Amino acid sequence: MVEKTETGGFWPSLYDPLRAFGTRVSEWLNPATEASGNAQAYDISIELPGVSEQDIELTFDNGALTIRGEKKTQTEKTGDTWYFSERQYGAFRRTFRLPEDADGPSAHARMLEGVLHVKIPRKAPEQEDKAQRIEITRG
């Protein structure tokens, strides 16, 4: 199963409410993501409208896939007309711990209509040692 990594530490429980609030805010601001898998590969899709491929970095280290990037602000000024903006800008980072059979170095990614699709193939299952008959020779 692909799982999101959680940040943690040994801070006293006094700080737990603040840490939980910060985690919730960061999850709310992070791009929406889906993770799935089948017998051949794991798939992670992350919504990144307005983010160019050059502003995204993918790394695989110690069984974890990290997606980092930044959605840069765009400013537009036209006369005395005022606009409002509900769009989110800024840097983001998502990390996903992958199962042991994920072949991270063979992963590939593509951007399609504002969604980054990352496919991580599964390693072929290792051949189990099967019992083999040993012939006994005379002499």
N, CA, C and O atoms as a GROMACS GRO file, in nm:
protein
  556
    1MET      N    1   0.083  -0.116   0.000
    1MET     CA    2   0.000   0.000   0.000
    1MET      C    3   0.088   0.124   0.000
    1MET      O    4   0.188   0.128   0.071
    2VAL      N    5   0.053   0.223  -0.078
    2VAL     CA    6   0.123   0.351  -0.080
    2VAL      C    7   0.066   0.435   0.033
    2VAL      O    8  -0.056   0.446   0.047
    3GLU      N    9   0.154   0.494   0.113
    3GLU     CA   10   0.102   0.574   0.224
    3GLU      C   11   0.174   0.707   0.232
    3GLU      O   12   0.291   0.719   0.196
    4LYS      N   13   0.101   0.808   0.280
    4LYS     CA   14   0.160   0.940   0.302
    4LYS      C   15   0.247   0.930   0.424
    4LYS      O   16   0.213   0.860   0.519
    5THR      N   17   0.360   1.001   0.425
    5THR     CA   18   0.442   1.002   0.544
    5THR      C   19   0.393   1.113   0.635
    5THR      O   20   0.351   1.220   0.590
    6GLU      N   21   0.399   1.086   0.760
    6GLU     CA   22   0.359   1.184   0.859
    6GLU      C   23   0.483   1.236   0.929
    6GLU      O   24   0.576   1.160   0.955
    7THR      N   25   0.482   1.364   0.960
    7THR     CA   26   0.594   1.418   1.036
    7THR      C   27   0.566   1.394   1.183
    7THR      O   28   0.452   1.402   1.227
    8GLY      N   29   0.667   1.367   1.255
    8GLY     CA   30   0.648   1.340   1.397
    8GLY      C   31   0.778   1.362   1.471
    8GLY      O   32   0.882   1.388   1.410
    9GLY      N   33   0.772   1.351   1.597
    9GLY     CA   34   0.890   1.368   1.679
    9GLY      C   35   0.856   1.334   1.821
    9GLY      O   36   0.756   1.267   1.849
   10PHE      N   37   0.940   1.379   1.911
   10PHE     CA   38   0.917   1.345   2.050
   10PHE      C   39   0.883   1.467   2.134
   10PHE      O   40   0.905   1.467   2.255
   11TRP      N   41   0.829   1.572   2.071
   11TRP     CA   42   0.789   1.691   2.146
   11TRP      C   43   0.684   1.652   2.249
   11TRP      O   44   0.606   1.559   2.228
   12PRO      N   45   0.682   1.721   2.358
   12PRO     CA   46   0.582   1.690   2.461
   12PRO      C   47   0.440   1.703   2.407
   12PRO      O   48   0.415   1.776   2.311
   13SER      N   49   0.349   1.631   2.469
   13SER     CA   50   0.210   1.631   2.423
   13SER      C   51   0.146   1.769   2.433
   13SER      O   52   0.040   1.792   2.375
   14LEU      N   53   0.208   1.860   2.505
   14LEU     CA   54   0.160   1.997   2.514
   14LEU      C   55   0.150   2.060   2.376
   14LEU      O   56   0.063   2.144   2.352
   15TYR      N   57   0.240   2.021   2.284
   15TYR     CA   58   0.243   2.081   2.152
   15TYR      C   59   0.158   2.004   2.051
   15TYR      O   60   0.145   2.047   1.936
   16ASP      N   61   0.101   1.892   2.090
   16ASP     CA   62   0.023   1.812   1.995
   16ASP      C   63  -0.090   1.888   1.928
   16ASP      O   64  -0.107   1.875   1.807
   17PRO      N   65  -0.169   1.968   2.001
   17PRO     CA   66  -0.277   2.042   1.932
   17PRO      C   67  -0.223   2.137   1.826
   17PRO      O   68  -0.282   2.150   1.718
   18LEU      N   69  -0.112   2.205   1.855
   18LEU     CA   70  -0.054   2.296   1.756
   18LEU      C   71   0.002   2.219   1.638
   18LEU      O   72  -0.015   2.261   1.523
   19ARG      N   73   0.068   2.106   1.664
   19ARG     CA   74   0.123   2.025   1.556
   19ARG      C   75   0.010   1.971   1.469
   19ARG      O   76   0.021   1.971   1.346
   20ALA      N   77  -0.098   1.925   1.531
   20ALA     CA   78  -0.212   1.873   1.455
   20ALA      C   79  -0.275   1.983   1.371
   20ALA      O   80  -0.315   1.958   1.257
   21PHE      N   81  -0.285   2.103   1.425
   21PHE     CA   82  -0.342   2.214   1.350
   21PHE      C   83  -0.253   2.247   1.229
   21PHE      O   84  -0.304   2.266   1.118
   22GLY      N   85  -0.122   2.252   1.249
   22GLY     CA   86  -0.029   2.280   1.139
   22GLY      C   87  -0.036   2.173   1.031
   22GLY      O   88  -0.031   2.204   0.912
   23THR      N   89  -0.048   2.047   1.072
   23THR     CA   90  -0.059   1.937   0.976
   23THR      C   91  -0.188   1.950   0.895
   23THR      O   92  -0.187   1.930   0.773
   24ARG      N   93  -0.297   1.985   0.961
   24ARG     CA   94  -0.424   2.000   0.890
   24ARG      C   95  -0.419   2.116   0.790
   24ARG      O   96  -0.470   2.104   0.678
   25VAL      N   97  -0.359   2.227   0.831
   25VAL     CA   98  -0.348   2.342   0.741
   25VAL      C   99  -0.261   2.305   0.620
   25VAL      O  100  -0.297   2.337   0.507
   26SER      N  101  -0.147   2.238   0.644
   26SER     CA  102  -0.060   2.204   0.532
   26SER      C  103  -0.128   2.103   0.439
   26SER      O  104  -0.109   2.111   0.318
   27GLU      N  105  -0.206   2.009   0.494
   27GLU     CA  106  -0.278   1.916   0.408
   27GLU      C  107  -0.385   1.988   0.327
   27GLU      O  108  -0.411   1.952   0.212
   28TRP      N  109  -0.447   2.089   0.386
   28TRP     CA  110  -0.551   2.164   0.316
   28TRP      C  111  -0.489   2.243   0.200
   28TRP      O  112  -0.552   2.258   0.096
   29LEU      N  113  -0.368   2.293   0.218
   29LEU     CA  114  -0.302   2.372   0.115
   29LEU      C  115  -0.229   2.287   0.012
   29LEU      O  116  -0.198   2.336  -0.097
   30ASN      N  117  -0.201   2.161   0.043
   30ASN     CA  118  -0.132   2.073  -0.052
   30ASN      C  119  -0.222   2.036  -0.169
   30ASN      O  120  -0.344   2.030  -0.154
   31PRO      N  121  -0.162   2.010  -0.284
   31PRO     CA  122  -0.242   1.968  -0.399
   31PRO      C  123  -0.310   1.834  -0.372
   31PRO      O  124  -0.256   1.748  -0.303
   32ALA      N  125  -0.429   1.817  -0.428
   32ALA     CA  126  -0.505   1.693  -0.412
   32ALA      C  127  -0.432   1.579  -0.484
   32ALA      O  128  -0.377   1.598  -0.592
   33THR      N  129  -0.433   1.462  -0.422
   33THR     CA  130  -0.358   1.348  -0.473
   33THR      C  131  -0.440   1.222  -0.467
   33THR      O  132  -0.525   1.206  -0.380
   34GLU      N  133  -0.415   1.131  -0.561
   34GLU     CA  134  -0.473   0.997  -0.560
   34GLU      C  135  -0.360   0.897  -0.574
   34GLU      O  136  -0.265   0.920  -0.648
   35ALA      N  137  -0.372   0.786  -0.504
   35ALA     CA  138  -0.274   0.678  -0.517
   35ALA      C  139  -0.349   0.547  -0.535
   35ALA      O  140  -0.447   0.520  -0.466
   36SER      N  141  -0.301   0.466  -0.629
   36SER     CA  142  -0.363   0.336  -0.656
   36SER      C  143  -0.254   0.242  -0.703
   36SER      O  144  -0.139   0.282  -0.722
   37GLY      N  145  -0.290   0.118  -0.722
   37GLY     CA  146  -0.193   0.022  -0.770
   37GLY      C  147  -0.260  -0.100  -0.829
   37GLY      O  148  -0.377  -0.128  -0.802
   38ASN      N  149  -0.185  -0.172  -0.909
   38ASN     CA  150  -0.232  -0.299  -0.963
   38ASN      C  151  -0.114  -0.396  -0.960
   38ASN      O  152  -0.013  -0.368  -0.896
   39ALA      N  153  -0.126  -0.508  -1.027
   39ALA     CA  154  -0.022  -0.610  -1.022
   39ALA      C  155   0.108  -0.564  -1.088
   39ALA      O  156   0.214  -0.617  -1.057
   40GLN      N  157   0.101  -0.466  -1.179
   40GLN     CA  158   0.220  -0.423  -1.251
   40GLN      C  159   0.288  -0.298  -1.193
   40GLN      O  160   0.410  -0.286  -1.199
   41ALA      N  161   0.209  -0.206  -1.137
   41ALA     CA  162   0.267  -0.078  -1.096
   41ALA      C  163   0.181  -0.007  -0.993
   41ALA      O  164   0.065  -0.041  -0.970
   42TYR      N  165   0.243   0.094  -0.930
   42TYR     CA  166   0.173   0.186  -0.843
   42TYR      C  167   0.157   0.316  -0.921
   42TYR      O  168   0.247   0.357  -0.994
   43ASP      N  169   0.042   0.382  -0.905
   43ASP     CA  170   0.014   0.507  -0.974
   43ASP      C  171  -0.018   0.615  -0.871
   43ASP      O  172  -0.100   0.595  -0.782
   44ILE      N  173   0.047   0.728  -0.887
   44ILE     CA  174   0.018   0.845  -0.803
   44ILE      C  175  -0.014   0.960  -0.897
   44ILE      O  176   0.064   0.991  -0.987
   45SER      N  177  -0.128   1.023  -0.875
   45SER     CA  178  -0.169   1.139  -0.955
   45SER      C  179  -0.186   1.257  -0.861
   45SER      O  180  -0.244   1.244  -0.753
   46ILE      N  181  -0.134   1.372  -0.902
   46ILE     CA  182  -0.141   1.491  -0.818
   46ILE      C  183  -0.184   1.609  -0.904
   46ILE      O  184  -0.126   1.634  -1.010
   47GLU      N  185  -0.285   1.682  -0.859
   47GLU     CA  186  -0.339   1.796  -0.934
   47GLU      C  187  -0.244   1.915  -0.920
   47GLU      O  188  -0.219   1.964  -0.810
   48LEU      N  189  -0.192   1.961  -1.034
   48LEU     CA  190  -0.100   2.074  -1.034
   48LEU      C  191  -0.133   2.173  -1.146
   48LEU      O  192  -0.046   2.204  -1.228
   49PRO      N  193  -0.256   2.223  -1.151
   49PRO     CA  194  -0.288   2.318  -1.257
   49PRO      C  195  -0.205   2.446  -1.243
   49PRO      O  196  -0.190   2.499  -1.133
   50GLY      N  197  -0.152   2.493  -1.354
   50GLY     CA  198  -0.074   2.616  -1.351
   50GLY      C  199   0.071   2.598  -1.312
   50GLY      O  200   0.146   2.696  -1.307
   51VAL      N  201   0.114   2.475  -1.285
   51VAL     CA  202   0.253   2.449  -1.249
   51VAL      C  203   0.322   2.387  -1.370
   51VAL      O  204   0.273   2.289  -1.427
   52SER      N  205   0.435   2.444  -1.410
   52SER     CA  206   0.505   2.391  -1.526
   52SER      C  207   0.596   2.276  -1.484
   52SER      O  208   0.635   2.265  -1.367
   53GLU      N  209   0.629   2.191  -1.579
   53GLU     CA  210   0.714   2.075  -1.553
   53GLU      C  211   0.850   2.116  -1.498
   53GLU      O  212   0.910   2.043  -1.419
   54GLN      N  213   0.899   2.234  -1.539
   54GLN     CA  214   1.029   2.281  -1.492
   54GLN      C  215   1.028   2.317  -1.343
   54GLN      O  216   1.133   2.323  -1.280
   55ASP      N  217   0.910   2.341  -1.288
   55ASP     CA  218   0.899   2.379  -1.148
   55ASP      C  219   0.866   2.260  -1.057
   55ASP      O  220   0.829   2.279  -0.941
   56ILE      N  221   0.880   2.139  -1.110
   56ILE     CA  222   0.849   2.017  -1.033
   56ILE      C  223   0.974   1.933  -1.023
   56ILE      O  224   1.047   1.916  -1.120
   57GLU      N  225   1.000   1.879  -0.904
   57GLU     CA  226   1.113   1.790  -0.882
   57GLU      C  227   1.062   1.660  -0.821
   57GLU      O  228   0.990   1.662  -0.720
   58LEU      N  229   1.098   1.548  -0.881
   58LEU     CA  230   1.062   1.416  -0.830
   58LEU      C  231   1.188   1.345  -0.784
   58LEU      O  232   1.288   1.341  -0.856
   59THR      N  233   1.185   1.290  -0.662
   59THR     CA  234   1.299   1.212  -0.613
   59THR      C  235   1.248   1.084  -0.548
   59THR      O  236   1.138   1.080  -0.492
   60PHE      N  237   1.330   0.981  -0.556
   60PHE     CA  238   1.300   0.855  -0.491
   60PHE      C  239   1.419   0.821  -0.403
   60PHE      O  240   1.531   0.807  -0.453
   61ASP      N  241   1.396   0.808  -0.272
   61ASP     CA  242   1.506   0.781  -0.179
   61ASP      C  243   1.454   0.698  -0.063
   61ASP      O  244   1.353   0.731  -0.001
   62ASN      N  245   1.523   0.589  -0.035
   62ASN     CA  246   1.489   0.503   0.079
   62ASN      C  247   1.344   0.458   0.078
   62ASN      O  248   1.278   0.457   0.182
   63GLY      N  249   1.294   0.422  -0.038
   63GLY     CA  250   1.158   0.372  -0.048
   63GLY      C  251   1.049   0.478  -0.043
   63GLY      O  252   0.931   0.445  -0.029
   64ALA      N  253   1.088   0.604  -0.056
   64ALA     CA  254   0.989   0.712  -0.051
   64ALA      C  255   0.999   0.798  -0.177
   64ALA      O  256   1.108   0.833  -0.221
   65LEU      N  257   0.884   0.831  -0.233
   65LEU     CA  258   0.875   0.921  -0.349
   65LEU      C  259   0.838   1.059  -0.297
   65LEU      O  260   0.738   1.074  -0.227
   66THR      N  261   0.919   1.159  -0.332
   66THR     CA  262   0.890   1.296  -0.291
   66THR      C  263   0.865   1.381  -0.415
   66THR      O  264   0.943   1.379  -0.511
   67ILE      N  265   0.756   1.456  -0.412
   67ILE     CA  266   0.719   1.546  -0.520
   67ILE      C  267   0.726   1.687  -0.462
   67ILE      O  268   0.653   1.720  -0.368
   68ARG      N  269   0.813   1.770  -0.519
   68ARG     CA  270   0.828   1.908  -0.475
   68ARG      C  271   0.803   2.000  -0.592
   68ARG      O  272   0.829   1.966  -0.708
   69GLY      N  273   0.752   2.116  -0.562
   69GLY     CA  274   0.731   2.212  -0.669
   69GLY      C  275   0.686   2.345  -0.616
   69GLY      O  276   0.676   2.367  -0.495
   70GLU      N  277   0.659   2.434  -0.709
   70GLU     CA  278   0.612   2.566  -0.671
   70GLU      C  279   0.520   2.620  -0.779
   70GLU      O  280   0.551   2.616  -0.898
   71LYS      N  281   0.408   2.671  -0.734
   71LYS     CA  282   0.318   2.742  -0.824
   71LYS      C  283   0.345   2.889  -0.804
   71LYS      O  284   0.318   2.945  -0.697
   72LYS      N  285   0.398   2.952  -0.907
   72LYS     CA  286   0.441   3.091  -0.896
   72LYS      C  287   0.323   3.185  -0.920
   72LYS      O  288   0.232   3.155  -0.997
   73THR      N  289   0.328   3.298  -0.852
   73THR     CA  290   0.219   3.395  -0.864
   73THR      C  291   0.226   3.467  -0.998
   73THR      O  292   0.332   3.483  -1.058
   74GLN      N  293   0.111   3.507  -1.041
   74GLN     CA  294   0.101   3.586  -1.164
   74GLN      C  295   0.028   3.714  -1.126
   74GLN      O  296  -0.080   3.711  -1.067
   75THR      N  297   0.087   3.824  -1.162
   75THR     CA  298   0.020   3.951  -1.130
   75THR      C  299  -0.028   4.016  -1.258
   75THR      O  300   0.038   4.015  -1.361
   76GLU      N  301  -0.145   4.072  -1.246
   76GLU     CA  302  -0.204   4.140  -1.361
   76GLU      C  303  -0.267   4.268  -1.310
   76GLU      O  304  -0.352   4.265  -1.221
   77LYS      N  305  -0.226   4.380  -1.367
   77LYS     CA  306  -0.283   4.508  -1.327
   77LYS      C  307  -0.342   4.574  -1.451
   77LYS      O  308  -0.275   4.592  -1.552
   78THR      N  309  -0.466   4.608  -1.439
   78THR     CA  310  -0.531   4.675  -1.552
   78THR      C  311  -0.610   4.794  -1.499
   78THR      O  312  -0.718   4.779  -1.443
   79GLY      N  313  -0.555   4.910  -1.518
   79GLY     CA  314  -0.625   5.033  -1.480
   79GLY      C  315  -0.666   5.035  -1.334
   79GLY      O  316  -0.592   4.992  -1.246
   80ASP      N  317  -0.788   5.086  -1.311
   80ASP     CA  318  -0.840   5.096  -1.175
   80ASP      C  319  -0.931   4.980  -1.139
   80ASP      O  320  -0.992   4.980  -1.032
   81THR      N  321  -0.940   4.883  -1.224
   81THR     CA  322  -1.025   4.769  -1.196
   81THR      C  323  -0.957   4.676  -1.097
   81THR      O  324  -0.839   4.643  -1.114
   82TRP      N  325  -1.029   4.635  -0.994
   82TRP     CA  326  -0.972   4.545  -0.894
   82TRP      C  327  -1.024   4.405  -0.917
   82TRP      O  328  -1.140   4.384  -0.951
   83TYR      N  329  -0.936   4.308  -0.897
   83TYR     CA  330  -0.972   4.167  -0.910
   83TYR      C  331  -0.954   4.098  -0.776
   83TYR      O  332  -0.879   4.145  -0.691
   84PHE      N  333  -1.022   3.990  -0.758
   84PHE     CA  334  -0.997   3.909  -0.640
   84PHE      C  335  -0.938   3.776  -0.686
   84PHE      O  336  -0.953   3.738  -0.802
   85SER      N  337  -0.871   3.707  -0.595
   85SER     CA  338  -0.807   3.581  -0.631
   85SER      C  339  -0.832   3.477  -0.523
   85SER      O  340  -0.806   3.501  -0.405
   86GLU      N  341  -0.883   3.363  -0.564
   86GLU     CA  342  -0.902   3.251  -0.473
   86GLU      C  343  -0.802   3.140  -0.503
   86GLU      O  344  -0.809   3.031  -0.446
   87ARG      N  345  -0.708   3.169  -0.592
   87ARG     CA  346  -0.607   3.071  -0.629
   87ARG      C  347  -0.499   3.063  -0.522
   87ARG      O  348  -0.474   3.159  -0.449
   88GLN      N  349  -0.437   2.947  -0.514
   88GLN     CA  350  -0.331   2.926  -0.416
   88GLN      C  351  -0.196   2.925  -0.488
   88GLN      O  352  -0.183   2.868  -0.596
   89TYR      N  353  -0.099   2.989  -0.427
   89TYR     CA  354   0.036   2.994  -0.481
   89TYR      C  355   0.134   2.953  -0.373
   89TYR      O  356   0.103   2.959  -0.254
   90GLY      N  357   0.250   2.910  -0.416
   90GLY     CA  358   0.356   2.880  -0.321
   90GLY      C  359   0.414   2.742  -0.344
   90GLY      O  360   0.376   2.669  -0.435
   91ALA      N  361   0.508   2.709  -0.258
   91ALA     CA  362   0.579   2.582  -0.267
   91ALA      C  363   0.499   2.472  -0.200
   91ALA      O  364   0.420   2.497  -0.109
   92PHE      N  365   0.519   2.350  -0.247
   92PHE     CA  366   0.454   2.234  -0.187
   92PHE      C  367   0.551   2.118  -0.188
   92PHE      O  368   0.647   2.115  -0.265
   93ARG      N  369   0.525   2.022  -0.102
   93ARG     CA  370   0.604   1.899  -0.098
   93ARG      C  371   0.516   1.787  -0.045
   93ARG      O  372   0.453   1.800   0.060
   94ARG      N  373   0.510   1.678  -0.119
   94ARG     CA  374   0.435   1.560  -0.078
   94ARG      C  375   0.530   1.442  -0.082
   94ARG      O  376   0.607   1.427  -0.177
   95THR      N  377   0.526   1.358   0.020
   95THR     CA  378   0.610   1.239   0.026
   95THR      C  379   0.523   1.118   0.047
   95THR      O  380   0.431   1.120   0.129
   96PHE      N  381   0.552   1.013  -0.028
   96PHE     CA  382   0.475   0.889  -0.021
   96PHE      C  383   0.571   0.773   0.003
   96PHE      O  384   0.665   0.751  -0.074
   97ARG      N  385   0.547   0.699   0.109
   97ARG     CA  386   0.626   0.578   0.137
   97ARG      C  387   0.569   0.467   0.050
   97ARG      O  388   0.449   0.442   0.051
   98LEU      N  389   0.658   0.400  -0.025
   98LEU     CA  390   0.616   0.296  -0.118
   98LEU      C  391   0.650   0.158  -0.062
   98LEU      O  392   0.744   0.145   0.016
   99PRO      N  393   0.576   0.056  -0.102
   99PRO     CA  394   0.604  -0.079  -0.056
   99PRO      C  395   0.740  -0.128  -0.106
   99PRO      O  396   0.800  -0.070  -0.197
  100GLU      N  397   0.788  -0.234  -0.044
  100GLU     CA  398   0.920  -0.290  -0.076
  100GLU      C  399   0.934  -0.330  -0.222
  100GLU      O  400   1.044  -0.324  -0.276
  101ASP      N  401   0.825  -0.369  -0.287
  101ASP     CA  402   0.836  -0.416  -0.424
  101ASP      C  403   0.830  -0.304  -0.528
  101ASP      O  404   0.827  -0.332  -0.648
  102ALA      N  405   0.830  -0.178  -0.484
  102ALA     CA  406   0.829  -0.066  -0.578
  102ALA      C  407   0.968  -0.047  -0.637
  102ALA      O  408   1.067  -0.046  -0.564
  103ASP      N  409   0.975  -0.031  -0.768
  103ASP     CA  410   1.101  -0.012  -0.838
  103ASP      C  411   1.118   0.137  -0.868
  103ASP      O  412   1.098   0.181  -0.981
  104GLY      N  413   1.155   0.213  -0.766
  104GLY     CA  414   1.166   0.358  -0.776
  104GLY      C  415   1.254   0.409  -0.888
  104GLY      O  416   1.214   0.502  -0.959
  105PRO      N  417   1.374   0.352  -0.908
  105PRO     CA  418   1.459   0.402  -1.016
  105PRO      C  419   1.397   0.386  -1.156
  105PRO      O  420   1.440   0.453  -1.249
  106SER      N  421   1.298   0.299  -1.172
  106SER     CA  422   1.234   0.279  -1.302
  106SER      C  423   1.106   0.361  -1.317
  106SER      O  424   1.035   0.346  -1.417
  107ALA      N  425   1.076   0.446  -1.220
  107ALA     CA  426   0.954   0.527  -1.226
  107ALA      C  427   0.960   0.626  -1.341
  107ALA      O  428   1.069   0.670  -1.381
  108HIS      N  429   0.845   0.662  -1.394
  108HIS     CA  430   0.837   0.766  -1.494
  108HIS      C  431   0.713   0.851  -1.468
  108HIS      O  432   0.616   0.806  -1.407
  109ALA      N  433   0.720   0.976  -1.515
  109ALA     CA  434   0.612   1.070  -1.487
  109ALA      C  435   0.576   1.145  -1.616
  109ALA      O  436   0.658   1.163  -1.705
  110ARG      N  437   0.448   1.187  -1.621
  110ARG     CA  438   0.402   1.268  -1.733
  110ARG      C  439   0.298   1.366  -1.681
  110ARG      O  440   0.222   1.336  -1.588
  111MET      N  441   0.295   1.483  -1.743
  111MET     CA  442   0.198   1.586  -1.708
  111MET      C  443   0.092   1.587  -1.816
  111MET      O  444   0.123   1.598  -1.934
  112LEU      N  445  -0.035   1.577  -1.775
  112LEU     CA  446  -0.144   1.575  -1.871
  112LEU      C  447  -0.259   1.660  -1.816
  112LEU      O  448  -0.319   1.625  -1.714
  113GLU      N  449  -0.289   1.768  -1.882
  113GLU     CA  450  -0.400   1.856  -1.847
  113GLU      C  451  -0.398   1.900  -1.701
  113GLU      O  452  -0.500   1.896  -1.632
  114GLY      N  453  -0.279   1.941  -1.653
  114GLY     CA  454  -0.267   1.993  -1.518
  114GLY      C  455  -0.258   1.886  -1.409
  114GLY      O  456  -0.263   1.919  -1.291
  115VAL      N  457  -0.246   1.761  -1.448
  115VAL     CA  458  -0.234   1.653  -1.351
  115VAL      C  459  -0.103   1.579  -1.378
  115VAL      O  460  -0.077   1.535  -1.490
  116LEU      N  461  -0.020   1.565  -1.273
  116LEU     CA  462   0.105   1.490  -1.284
  116LEU      C  463   0.075   1.345  -1.251
  116LEU      O  464   0.022   1.314  -1.144
  117HIS      N  465   0.110   1.256  -1.343
  117HIS     CA  466   0.089   1.112  -1.325
  117HIS      C  467   0.226   1.046  -1.308
  117HIS      O  468   0.311   1.054  -1.397
  118VAL      N  469   0.246   0.980  -1.195
  118VAL     CA  470   0.372   0.910  -1.169
  118VAL      C  471   0.340   0.762  -1.162
  118VAL      O  472   0.254   0.719  -1.086
  119LYS      N  473   0.412   0.684  -1.242
  119LYS     CA  474   0.394   0.539  -1.243
  119LYS      C  475   0.522   0.475  -1.194
  119LYS      O  476   0.630   0.497  -1.250
  120ILE      N  477   0.510   0.395  -1.088
  120ILE     CA  478   0.624   0.326  -1.030
  120ILE      C  479   0.602   0.176  -1.051
  120ILE      O  480   0.515   0.117  -0.988
  121PRO      N  481   0.682   0.113  -1.140
  121PRO     CA  482   0.662  -0.030  -1.164
  121PRO      C  483   0.693  -0.113  -1.041
  121PRO      O  484   0.771  -0.072  -0.954
  122ARG      N  485   0.631  -0.229  -1.035
  122ARG     CA  486   0.662  -0.324  -0.928
  122ARG      C  487   0.776  -0.413  -0.973
  122ARG      O  488   0.785  -0.450  -1.090
  123LYS      N  489   0.863  -0.448  -0.880
  123LYS     CA  490   0.970  -0.541  -0.911
  123LYS      C  491   0.910  -0.679  -0.932
  123LYS      O  492   0.808  -0.714  -0.871
  124ALA      N  493   0.973  -0.757  -1.019
  124ALA     CA  494   0.927  -0.895  -1.040
  124ALA      C  495   0.948  -0.972  -0.911
  124ALA      O  496   1.052  -0.957  -0.846
  125PRO      N  497   0.852  -1.055  -0.874
  125PRO     CA  498   0.870  -1.132  -0.750
  125PRO      C  499   0.991  -1.223  -0.764
  125PRO      O  500   1.014  -1.286  -0.867
  126GLU      N  501   1.067  -1.227  -0.658
  126GLU     CA  502   1.186  -1.311  -0.660
  126GLU      C  503   1.146  -1.457  -0.661
  126GLU      O  504   1.049  -1.498  -0.597
  127GLN      N  505   1.223  -1.535  -0.735
  127GLN     CA  506   1.196  -1.677  -0.744
  127GLN      C  507   1.224  -1.741  -0.608
  127GLN      O  508   1.331  -1.723  -0.550
  128GLU      N  509   1.128  -1.814  -0.562
  128GLU     CA  510   1.148  -1.884  -0.435
  128GLU      C  511   1.233  -2.007  -0.460
  128GLU      O  512   1.226  -2.070  -0.566
  129ASP      N  513   1.314  -2.041  -0.362
  129ASP     CA  514   1.394  -2.162  -0.373
  129ASP      C  515   1.301  -2.282  -0.361
  129ASP      O  516   1.238  -2.304  -0.258
  130LYS      N  517   1.294  -2.358  -0.469
  130LYS     CA  518   1.209  -2.477  -0.468
  130LYS      C  519   1.295  -2.596  -0.430
  130LYS      O  520   1.414  -2.603  -0.461
  131ALA      N  521   1.233  -2.687  -0.363
  131ALA     CA  522   1.305  -2.808  -0.324
  131ALA      C  523   1.346  -2.884  -0.449
  131ALA      O  524   1.266  -2.904  -0.540
  132GLN      N  525   1.471  -2.925  -0.454
  132GLN     CA  526   1.521  -3.002  -0.567
  132GLN      C  527   1.574  -3.135  -0.516
  132GLN      O  528   1.635  -3.144  -0.409
  133ARG      N  529   1.549  -3.234  -0.592
  133ARG     CA  530   1.595  -3.368  -0.556
  133ARG      C  531   1.745  -3.379  -0.586
  133ARG      O  532   1.791  -3.336  -0.692
  134ILE      N  533   1.818  -3.435  -0.496
  134ILE     CA  534   1.960  -3.456  -0.513
  134ILE      C  535   1.983  -3.605  -0.533
  134ILE      O  536   1.945  -3.686  -0.449
  135GLU      N  537   2.045  -3.638  -0.645
  135GLU     CA  538   2.074  -3.777  -0.676
  135GLU      C  539   2.192  -3.828  -0.594
  135GLU      O  540   2.288  -3.755  -0.569
  136ILE      N  541   2.183  -3.951  -0.553
  136ILE     CA  542   2.291  -4.014  -0.479
  136ILE      C  543   2.363  -4.109  -0.573
  136ILE      O  544   2.302  -4.195  -0.636
  137THR      N  545   2.493  -4.091  -0.584
  137THR     CA  546   2.572  -4.180  -0.670
  137THR      C  547   2.646  -4.280  -0.584
  137THR      O  548   2.675  -4.255  -0.467
  138ARG      N  549   2.676  -4.390  -0.641
  138ARG     CA  550   2.745  -4.497  -0.572
  138ARG      C  551   2.895  -4.476  -0.584
  138ARG      O  552   2.946  -4.443  -0.691
  139GLY      N  553   2.966  -4.495  -0.475
  139GLY     CA  554   3.111  -4.497  -0.479
  139GLY      C  555   3.180  -4.381  -0.429
  139GLY      O  556   3.303  -4.377  -0.430
   0.00000   0.00000   0.00000
